[in-house]
Amino acid sequence: VMNSLEEAEKTIEGLKEKVSTSEEKLAEQIGMLNEEQEDTQASLSEIAEAVSELKKKAANLTSDVDNLDNKVENSATDTWPQGSYCILANGGCPIGFTRFDGYIRAVQTYAA
């Protein structure tokens, strides 16, 4: 009976050592996982900031495109202001106008 009791105590001591070793390994792995989680969290924060900046830039670009679209639409419907214009001048232009020379390759007219 004494032998059995001693063997059982040795087995228990062996198991305690294995449990202790396993606990140390688990603690080490948990520490590594916690570090990786912190690194991942920091990376996610950086990515979230970058995405936020990109969204702001996209909104600004959308606004700029809308403004340009409005300018194009408005300029297409604008009429010339009241005044005198020197178009296809034959001779000098009135004071305040600048003459630019050029040529027309062809003029085609259609009967109505």
C-alpha positions as CSV (number, residue, x, y, z in Angstrom):
1,V,0.0,0.0,0.0
2,M,2.9,2.3,0.8
3,N,4.3,1.8,-2.7
4,S,1.1,2.7,-4.3
5,L,0.8,5.8,-2.2
6,E,4.4,6.9,-3.1
7,E,3.8,6.2,-6.8
8,A,0.6,8.2,-6.6
9,E,2.5,11.1,-5.0
10,K,5.2,11.0,-7.6
11,T,2.6,11.0,-10.3
12,I,0.9,14.0,-8.7
13,E,4.2,15.8,-8.5
14,G,4.9,15.1,-12.1
15,L,1.5,16.3,-13.1
16,K,2.0,19.5,-11.0
17,E,5.2,20.1,-12.9
18,K,3.5,19.6,-16.3
19,V,0.7,21.9,-15.2
20,S,3.2,24.5,-14.1
21,T,5.1,24.3,-17.3
22,S,1.9,24.5,-19.3
23,E,0.8,27.5,-17.3
24,E,4.1,29.3,-18.0
25,K,3.8,28.5,-21.7
26,L,0.2,29.7,-21.8
27,A,1.2,32.9,-20.0
28,E,3.9,33.5,-22.5
29,Q,1.6,32.9,-25.4
30,I,-1.1,35.1,-23.9
31,G,1.5,37.9,-23.5
32,M,2.5,37.5,-27.2
33,L,-1.1,37.6,-28.3
34,N,-1.7,40.7,-26.2
35,E,1.2,42.4,-27.9
36,E,0.0,41.4,-31.3
37,Q,-3.5,42.6,-30.4
38,E,-2.1,46.0,-29.4
39,D,-0.1,46.2,-32.6
40,T,-3.2,45.3,-34.6
41,Q,-5.3,47.9,-32.8
42,A,-2.7,50.6,-33.5
43,S,-2.6,49.6,-37.2
44,L,-6.4,49.7,-37.3
45,S,-6.4,53.2,-35.8
46,E,-3.9,54.4,-38.4
47,I,-6.1,52.9,-41.2
48,A,-9.2,54.5,-39.7
49,E,-7.5,57.9,-39.7
50,A,-6.3,57.4,-43.3
51,V,-9.8,56.4,-44.4
52,S,-11.3,59.4,-42.7
53,E,-8.8,61.7,-44.5
54,L,-9.6,60.0,-47.9
55,K,-13.3,60.5,-47.3
56,K,-12.7,64.2,-46.6
57,K,-10.7,64.5,-49.8
58,A,-13.3,62.6,-51.8
59,A,-16.0,64.9,-50.4
60,N,-13.9,68.0,-51.3
61,L,-13.3,66.6,-54.8
62,T,-17.0,65.9,-55.3
63,S,-17.8,69.4,-54.2
64,D,-15.1,70.8,-56.6
65,V,-16.6,68.7,-59.5
66,D,-20.1,70.0,-58.7
67,N,-18.8,73.6,-58.6
68,L,-17.1,73.1,-62.0
69,D,-20.2,71.5,-63.4
70,N,-22.3,74.5,-62.3
71,K,-19.8,76.9,-63.8
72,V,-19.9,75.0,-67.1
73,E,-23.7,75.0,-67.1
74,N,-23.9,78.7,-66.2
75,S,-21.3,79.7,-68.8
76,A,-23.2,77.7,-71.5
77,T,-26.4,79.7,-70.7
78,D,-24.7,83.1,-70.2
79,T,-25.3,85.7,-72.8
80,W,-22.8,88.3,-73.8
81,P,-23.1,91.5,-71.8
82,Q,-24.5,94.6,-73.5
83,G,-21.9,96.4,-75.6
84,S,-20.2,96.7,-78.9
85,Y,-18.1,93.9,-80.3
86,C,-15.6,93.9,-83.1
87,I,-16.0,90.6,-84.9
88,L,-14.5,89.8,-88.3
89,A,-13.4,93.4,-88.6
90,N,-12.5,94.8,-91.9
91,G,-10.1,97.5,-90.9
92,G,-9.3,98.9,-87.5
93,C,-11.1,97.9,-84.3
94,P,-12.7,100.5,-82.0
95,I,-10.7,102.0,-79.2
96,G,-10.3,99.6,-76.3
97,F,-10.5,96.5,-78.6
98,T,-7.5,94.5,-79.7
99,R,-7.3,93.1,-83.1
100,F,-6.2,89.5,-83.7
101,D,-5.6,88.3,-87.2
102,G,-6.6,84.8,-88.4
103,Y,-8.3,83.2,-91.3
104,I,-11.3,81.0,-92.0
105,R,-10.7,78.0,-94.2
106,A,-14.3,77.7,-95.5
107,V,-17.7,79.2,-94.8
108,Q,-20.7,77.1,-95.8
109,T,-24.2,78.5,-95.8
110,Y,-27.4,76.6,-96.0
111,A,-30.7,77.9,-97.5
112,A,-33.5,77.9,-95.1
